[in-house]
């Protein structure tokens, strides 16, 4: 029994230290040259109170027109010098898509 534990323990540690595939999928989709920084609650509140952003429900409507389904995650992020909504959509057929909506103009700028 002890001998089996000696061989299993290093393998378990290796699995624990290796990032899962799901963690890679959770990262924001962006071009290689662009850096994406998602805003915290204080930053989101300041940006929304500035009055220059489209409302989240309008961005979600744009995303649903492109990919019908349910928005399961929405984040306001800074991509380069612009603000974008990163939306994760669960389509009716079970597929998951990530759409990017310009937070100032309300237009779809990337996704799927």
N, C-alpha and C positions, 0 to 999 in steps of 0.2 A: 504494500500500500504506500509506504513512504517513498519507494523508488518511483512509482508512477507520479506522485506529487512533484518530485524533483524535476521531471521532464515536462509536466503540464504547466507548472508555475511560470517558467519563462515564456511559454507560448501565450498564456493568458495575459501576461504583462505587455507583450508585444501588441496584442489586440487592443488592449486598453489605451495604449499610447498612440496608436495609429488612428488618424481621423476617419470617421465614417463617411460613406458617400453622401449621406443626407446632409452633412455639414457643408460639403462643397456646394450642394444645390441650394442651400439657404443663403449663400452669399449673393449680394446684388449682382445682376447681370450688367456688365458695362464693357465698353471697349477697352482694349489693353492699355491704351495711352491715358485714358481717363481714370481719375480716382473718384470713388463714390463715398460720400460720408453721409450717413443717415443721421438726421437731427434728433436730439433728445427732446423731452417734453417742453423744457423752457425755451429752446430754440424754435420748436414748432409753434408754440403759442405766440412768440414774438413775430414770426413770419405771418401767421394767420391774422394777427391783429393789425398788420401793416396794410391789409386790404388789397394787396396786389395779386394774391393767389386766387385761382379758381377753387370753388368748394370741392371737397373730396367726393361728394355725391355726383357732381358733374364729371369728374375724372373717371369715376366708376361707371357712369353711363357710357362714356367713350369706350372704355375697355369692354363692356358687355356688348356694344355694337360690333366690335371686332371679334370677340370670342364669347358667345352666349354661355352663361354659367353663373357661378357664385364667386364673388371676391372674398377670398379667405384670409388675405393679409394685405395691408396697405401701409406703406412707409413713405414719409416725406424725406427726400435726400437731396444733397447738393452734389451735382455731377458737373465737374469743371466749374464754370461760373454761373450755371443755371440751376434752378430748382426743379425737381421731377418727383412725381409719385411713382413708386415701384409697386405694382399691383400683382399679386399672385391670384390667378383665377382657376377655379375648379370647373371645368366644362361639364356639360350634361352627359357627355360620353365617358367621363372619368379621367380625361387627360388634364394635366396641369400646365398652365401657361403663365409666363411672366411678361407683363406688359409695362412699358414705360410711357407715362403721360407727362407732357410739359406742364408744370404746376402754374405757370403764369399764363400761357396761351390756351391751355386745355386741349392740346392736340396730341395725337399718338405719335411718339418719336421712336419707338422700338418695341420689339417683343417677339414672343413665341420662339 
